[in-house]
Amino acid sequence: MAKRKKKKQSNNGVWIGMGISGAITSIIVIALAMSAGSDPADSQSGKITQASLALQVLDTSSLPVLGEGPTASGSLDELLSLINESAYLLRAGGYAEEKEAKAREIIEALHGAAASDFPANLLDSKIPPKRFESSELRNDLEALGKAISTRIDEHNEMDEFEGAQAIAVSYLKLGEQVFDKNKRLKPRQRGLAMMRAALSKLRRINQLRFESGDIDTDLRDKTFESIALWNEAIGDFEKVWNSKLKVIEAVKNVNTADIILVANEDEDISFRAFATLRLGYAYYERGDEANRAAITGAIESLKSDADPLVATAAKEADSIEREEYHELRK
């Protein structure tokens, strides 16, 4: 009995030891699981610098004049409506005479739109609140660019350089207005692209004028220098924008802290609003709780921002649902 008792005591000791060992193992496993599930939110990568957060200004009024501006009257809305109605005719079927007549109508509308002082935020208002850009607006502006390019080339082929230059100058001025008069980022980028396209056409026109004997070397070179100044100014401006966009628009390796930094501290309202809306997308691109909590907190704070565009962007970001996110990403 005593022996049995002793043996029983020995077994108890084994079981107690095993129990303690198992408990310790369980604690370690739980601790590891908790630490794995509670990774901290992103810290700033350093890719967004204080210099890049400063307001960038593109002052086209200080750049050389590249031609007389249009004097007709009209509106950008009329021009875009005309492009939208004419898209099929310009792209596909139809008689050459019909296309020619429609092209002339579009160019007249272009001159009118470029000469008029169109309302602020006109293109901003055409973009759905939860999207960064409107596909319809994008298609209309791209169709406009193609129509203008085709018409300029036709003028050049017939040595009608004045007509070609007038169209390019109007397109340049329209691009300036699209850039200056909107606050949302994508329309402003469209404005920059329009200016670049117009400058490229102006350079080609003046080279052809020189080759045909219409202008001398000095005038061509002076015009080229002026165009180079425009391209340099736009390029310097875009360099800062693009460095931020690479970080904000990243889908893989999204850095929540960088986006929040731009949303809160960028001096350009276009970028603050863009980054704020981007947080609504980033929420579904980051599965970890810490970053989602950081995003939720930032959006909640930005909903009461002093700037109405940022506050609206925050409210729209907050209302994006998972199913909607996948649709918006298309």
Residue pairs with C-beta under 8 A, 6 or more apart in sequence:
37 289
38 289
38 290
39 288
39 290
40 290
41 256
41 257
41 288
41 290
41 291
41 293
41 294
42 255
42 256
42 257
42 258
42 291
42 294
43 257
44 255
44 257
44 258
44 261
45 247
45 255
45 257
45 258
47 243
47 246
47 247
47 255
47 258
48 244
48 247
48 258
48 261
48 262
51 240
52 240
52 243
52 244
53 261
53 262
53 265
53 266
53 267
54 267
55 267
55 268
56 237
56 240
56 241
56 268
58 179
58 233
58 234
58 237
60 176
60 195
60 230
60 233
63 226
63 229
63 230
63 233
64 226
64 229
64 230
66 169
66 172
66 199
66 202
66 223
66 226
66 227
66 230
67 165
67 166
67 168
67 169
67 202
68 166
68 169
69 114
69 115
69 169
69 170
69 173
70 110
70 111
70 112
70 114
70 115
70 166
70 169
70 170
70 173
71 111
71 115
72 108
72 111
72 112
72 115
73 112
73 115
73 116
74 108
74 109
74 111
74 112
74 113
74 115
74 116
75 112
75 113
75 116
75 118
76 113
76 116
76 118
76 122
76 123
76 174
76 177
76 178
77 118
77 122
78 109
78 112
78 113
79 106
79 109
79 110
79 112
79 113
79 144
80 137
80 140
80 141
80 144
82 105
82 106
82 109
83 106
83 140
83 143
83 144
83 147
84 136
84 140
84 143
86 102
86 105
86 106
86 143
86 147
87 139
87 140
87 143
88 94
89 98
89 99
89 102
90 99
90 102
90 103
90 143
90 146
90 147
91 143
103 147
103 150
103 151
106 144
106 147
106 148
106 151
107 148
107 151
107 167
110 144
110 148
110 167
110 170
110 171
110 174
111 166
111 167
111 170
113 170
113 174
114 169
114 170
114 171
114 173
114 174
114 177
115 170
115 173
117 177
118 177
118 181
119 181
120 181
120 182
121 181
121 182
121 183
121 184
122 181
122 182
123 137
123 178
123 181
123 182
123 184
123 187
123 190
124 182
124 183
124 184
124 187
126 134
126 136
126 137
127 133
127 134
127 137
127 184
127 186
127 187
128 134
129 312
129 313
129 316
130 277
130 280
130 316
130 317
130 319
130 320
130 324
130 328
131 328
132 184
132 185
132 186
132 274
132 277
133 186
133 187
137 187
138 190
141 190
141 194
145 171
145 194
145 197
148 167
148 168
148 171
148 197
148 201
149 197
149 201
151 167
152 164
152 167
152 168
152 201
152 205
155 161
155 163
155 164
155 167
156 164
156 204
156 205
156 208
159 208
159 212
159 214
161 205
161 208
161 209
161 212
161 214
164 201
164 205
165 202
165 205
165 206
167 201
168 198
168 201
168 202
168 205
169 198
169 202
171 194
171 197
171 198
171 201
172 194
172 195
172 198
172 199
172 202
174 194
175 191
175 192
175 193
175 194
175 195
175 197
175 198
176 191
176 195
177 191
178 187
178 188
178 190
178 191
178 194
179 188
179 191
179 192
179 194
179 195
180 191
182 188
182 191
183 269
183 270
183 273
183 309
184 270
184 273
184 274
184 309
185 270
185 271
185 273
185 274
188 270
189 241
192 234
192 237
192 238
195 230
195 234
196 231
196 234
199 227
199 230
199 231
199 234
202 223
202 227
203 223
203 224
203 227
206 215
206 219
206 220
206 223
206 224
206 227
207 220
209 215
209 220
210 216
210 217
210 219
210 220
215 223
241 271
244 262
244 266
244 271
247 255
247 258
247 259
247 262
248 258
248 259
248 262
248 271
248 274
248 275
248 278
249 278
251 285
254 282
254 285
254 286
256 279
256 282
256 286
256 291
256 294
256 295
257 294
259 275
259 278
259 279
259 282
260 275
260 279
260 294
260 295
260 298
262 271
262 272
262 275
263 272
263 275
263 276
263 278
263 279
263 298
263 302
263 310
264 272
264 298
264 302
266 272
266 275
269 307
269 309
269 310
272 305
272 307
272 309
272 310
273 307
273 309
273 310
273 312
273 313
274 313
276 299
276 302
276 305
276 310
276 313
276 314
276 317
277 313
277 316
277 317
278 317
279 295
279 298
279 299
279 302
279 314
279 317
280 299
280 316
280 317
280 318
280 319
280 320
280 325
281 317
281 320
281 325
281 328
281 329
282 291
282 295
283 292
283 295
283 296
283 317
283 320
284 320
284 322
284 325
286 292
286 295
299 314
299 317
299 318
300 314
300 318
302 310
302 311
302 313
302 314
303 311
303 314
303 315
303 318
304 311
305 311
305 314
320 328
